[in-house]
Amino acid sequence: MKTIALLTGRLARVALWVAGIGLVLMTVLIAAQVFWRYVLNDSIIWTEPASVMIMGWFIFLGAAVGIREGYHLSFDVLLYVVPQRIKLVLHSISDLAVAGFGVGMIWYGWQLAEKTAGNKLPGLGISGAFDFAPIVAGGVLIVLFSTERIARRAAGLPTARFGEEAEID
């Protein structure tokens, strides 16, 4: 379990870096588009579709890392009044539901990618399937990280929920 936790931790760190770089890159592209349009009275046709695609990547990668670290939305009122063992069961049920959502992202994202693979994205000239790749990749990471959380909890290890330490010493 320690090796898996270290590998998924590194994968989460890489995903977070890619998401952060994507956020900065999208900001630069939008700023360049504004400059070209309003200062140079011209337009860069590919910045808007590229920015939207990059936004999909940093949203879905960041969301997956948030799930690994325990920062996804939850309704915790009941958890304050139930015993610790019940809390663990409820957290595992939550992680199973999140993993199910990730499976849906993979399944339906893949179908969308297949249906748009023959289309060309205007301005970019690449397959329309690339628009849906972040949904599939994010779904894969969500399933992986949710499964890891369940396995860690079953092994009696911390799951980094709300400030717990995620690393295994």
N, C-alpha and C positions, 0 to 999 in steps of 0.2 A: 504494500500500500504506500510505503514511503516513496518508492521510485515513481509510482504513478502520480502521487501528489506533487512531486518535484517536476515531473514532465508537464503535467497540466498547469502547474504554476508558471513554468517557462512559456508555455503556449499562451496562457492568459496575458502574460507580460508582453509578448510579441504582438498579440491581437490589440492590446491597449496602445502600444506604440504605433501600430499601423493606423488605428483609429485617430490618434492624436495628430499624426502626420497628415492624415486625410482631412481633418478639420482645418489645419493650417493651410493645406494646399487648396481646399475649396475656398477659403477666405481670400487667398491670393488671386485665384482665378476670377472670383466675383469682383474684387477690387480692380483687377486689370480690365475686366469688361466695362466697369463704370468709367474708368479713365479713358479707355478707347472710345466709348460711346459719347461721353459728355465733354471731353477735352479735345480729342482728336477727330471727333465727328465721324467715326468709323465704327465697325463692330467686328468682334471676333466670334464667328458663328458657332464654334465648338465649346465655348466656356460654359454655357448654361447646361447643355446635356451632360457634359463631363462633371460639372459641379453636382448635379442631381445624383449621378451615379456614385460619385465619391461620398456624398451624404449617406446614401444607402449603406455603404461599407462601414462608415464610422458609427452609424446608428446601431446596426446589427452586431458588429464586433463589440462595441461598448456595452450593449445590452447583455451579451453572453458573458462578458467578464463581470458585469454587475451581478449576474446570477451566481457565478462561482463564488464571488465575495460576499454574497448574502444581502445585496442592496436592492433586490427587486421588491416591488410593492407587495405588501402583505397586510392582513387584518389581524392584529395581534392581541386584541382585547381578551379573548378567551385564554390566551397563553399565560396571562398574569394570575389566573386562578386555578389552573390545573397542575397536577404533580409533574415533575421533570420527565418521567417515563412517557406520559401522555403527550407532553410537548415534543418529545423526539418523534413519536408516531405522527403527530400533526405536521411537523416539519417535513417528514418523509412523504406524507401524502401530498403536501404542497410541492415538493420537488418532483414527485411523479407527475403531477398535473402540468408543471412547467416542462418536463421532459416530453409529455404528450403534445404540448403546444409546439415544441421544437420538432417533433416528428411531423406534425402538420406543416410546419414551415418547409421542411425538406421535401415532403411529398408534393404539396401544392406549388411551391417555388419551382421545383423541377418541372412540373407540368407546364407552368407558365413559360419557363425557359424553352422547353421543347416547342411550344406553340408559336413562340416569337423568334425562334432561331433563324428562320428564313428571312426575316425582316432586317433591313439596315436602319440603324439609328441615324437620323438626319444630323448632319454636322460632324458626326464622328466616323461614319462609314463602317461601323462594326456591327456584328450581329445583335439583334434585340435581346438575345438570351443573356447578354452581359448585364442588362438591367436587373435581372432576377438572380444572378449569382450571389449577391450579398445575402439574400433571403435564405438560400440553400446553405451557404457557409455559416451564417449565424445560427441556423437550425442545428447543424451538425455540432457546433460548439455548445449550444444550449443543452442538447441531449448529453454530450460528453460531460459537461460540468455538472449537470443535475445528477447524472449517474454517479459521478465522483462524490458528490455531497452525500448521497444515500449510502454509498459504500463506506465513506469515512465515518458517518454516523453509526453504521452497523458495526464498525470496528472499534467504536468508542473514542474516535479521534475528533478534534474540533473541526467545525465546518466554516469558520470565519463568519459566522452570523452576527451581525451588529457588533463588530469590534473584536470578536474572538480572533486569536492568532491563527492564520491559515497554514503557516509553515509547520512542518514536523521537525522537531529537533533531533 
